[in-house]
Amino acid sequence: MKDTRPTRIERRHLKVRGIYATALTRLVLDMGYGIAEPSREICRRFGIGENEIPPDLAIEDREDMQGVRILGSREAGEELIRRLWEVLLDMVVRRGSTCGDSGGSGRGSAAWEIEFPGASKAALDGLRDRVLPTMMHHHRLRIIASDYLDLFEGEIARKPQKKRKLEREFLERFLYGPMRKQGLVCLEHVKPEGEVLRLGQGEVLSLEGSRILVRRRFHRGRYDGLDMPIEPGDYGLTETEEGNWSVRHRYFGRGGRPKGEYLNVNTPVEFYPDRIRYVDLHVDVVKRGQGEPRIIDREDLAAITRKRLISSRLEGKALEVSRRLLEELGFSTQERAEGREGSG
């Protein structure tokens, strides 16, 4: 039955729908927002009465379910995004069109497309788990095998002591098993601006735990960041692990001659049955042959922060990762050189 009592609207209200609704509702309630036009599930889960309060913002799934769209007041939307960035480190924001506000008051309506990469999904998993029994990687698994996820989480609700066992079983059945069986994956390289690049299929050489090694063969073009041509017989080994803030590419010529390394800095890696997905953060660490490693494209990282696609916190994290990778790659280069000197 609807709550028909008069309501004083003294705070902003959000209408939230989609696969992130429970987690986002928990988060925005903690922030002091109200919930407008709640669904029956949200009413039941949070003890909220039904209402018809007009929302300041509406939040709904994107078609690919890798994030949400936010629609409504520009002023309210920008405030919400600032507050979300305090919790969701790697959240990416793409601003759409704005209408109204001819007087420059900031009160026109606008649209935002929000990307929830690996760290954001993990944070949202934790928020949902405060409300309902929630599997590890819940929001990613909702994209992969939604109906089965409901069954497994229902079992977890009945037998919470089996949570870890059921999580392992689910991941093997719907994620790692299919990856191994198919034996081929592509790299889904998402640009902060929104472009999605599929970097070609590679052969899965090993998948141990959550660590993967993939071999890709090349035919023409140039190696990004190394300023070197691709030659006949070249191939690459790509190595990463779920949750890693980088993807390592090692390039070889015919006969296994090392040509260089390229360490891509990105949001935490996510595995899907047919692909490895992350959002590229532009800054990278590269090394040609036996040369010294170096960081490239720092200015491109700074540019996406200025454009407010990412937060300054995420820029800082990307720089921290790139400096660590530079140090690690420098040490490995030094160790190889010392090994050659010792062998003489």
Salt bridges, closest charged atoms under 4 A:
ASP3 OD2 - ARG5 NH2 2.96
GLU10 OE2 - ARG8 NH2 2.52
ASP30 OD1 - ARG26 NH2 2.97
ASP30 OD2 - ARG130 NH1 3.04
GLU37 OE1 - LYS15 NZ 3.17
GLU41 OE1 - ARG45 NH2 3.59
GLU52 OE2 - LYS2 NZ 2.55
GLU60 OE2 - ARG69 NH1 3.92
ASP64 OD2 - ARG62 NH2 2.73
GLU75 OE1 - ARG12 NH2 3.34
GLU75 OE1 - ARG107 NH1 3.08
GLU78 OE2 - ARG95 NE 2.89
GLU78 OE1 - ARG308 NH1 3.21
GLU79 OE2 - ARG12 NH1 3.05
ASP101 OD2 - ARG74 NH2 2.47
GLU113 OE2 - ARG62 NH1 3.84
GLU113 OE2 - ARG94 NH1 3.03
GLU115 OE1 - ARG62 NH1 2.93
GLU115 OE1 - ARG94 NH1 3.08
GLU115 OE2 - ARG277 NH1 2.74
ASP125 OD1 - HIS139 ND1 2.61
ASP150 OD1 - ARG142 NH1 2.95
GLU153 OE1 - ARG128 NH1 3.61
GLU153 OE2 - HIS138 ND1 2.76
GLU155 OE1 - ARG158 NH2 2.89
GLU155 OE2 - LYS159 NZ 3.25
GLU167 OE2 - LYS163 NZ 2.66
GLU167 OE1 - ARG164 NH1 2.66
GLU169 OE1 - LYS165 NZ 3.96
GLU172 OE2 - ARG180 NH2 2.35
GLU188 OE2 - ARG198 NH1 2.69
GLU188 OE1 - ARG275 NE 3.17
GLU188 OE1 - ARG277 NE 2.62
GLU193 OE2 - HIS282 NE2 3.24
GLU203 OE1 - ARG215 NH2 3.08
ASP227 OD1 - ARG222 NH2 3.00
GLU231 OE1 - ARG257 NH2 3.65
GLU231 OE1 - LYS259 NZ 2.91
ASP234 OD2 - LYS259 NZ 2.82
GLU239 OE2 - ARG211 NE 3.20
GLU239 OE1 - ARG250 NH2 3.96
GLU241 OE1 - ARG211 NH1 2.85
GLU242 OE2 - ARG140 NH1 2.66
GLU261 OE1 - ARG248 NH2 2.97
GLU261 OE2 - ARG336 NH2 3.95
GLU270 OE2 - LYS121 NZ 3.03
GLU270 OE2 - ARG140 NE 3.74
ASP274 OD1 - ARG275 NH1 2.97
ASP280 OD2 - HIS189 NE2 3.52
ASP280 OD2 - LYS191 NZ 3.09
ASP280 OD2 - HIS282 ND1 3.56
GLU320 OE2 - LYS317 NZ 3.82
GLU328 OE2 - ARG324 NH1 3.26
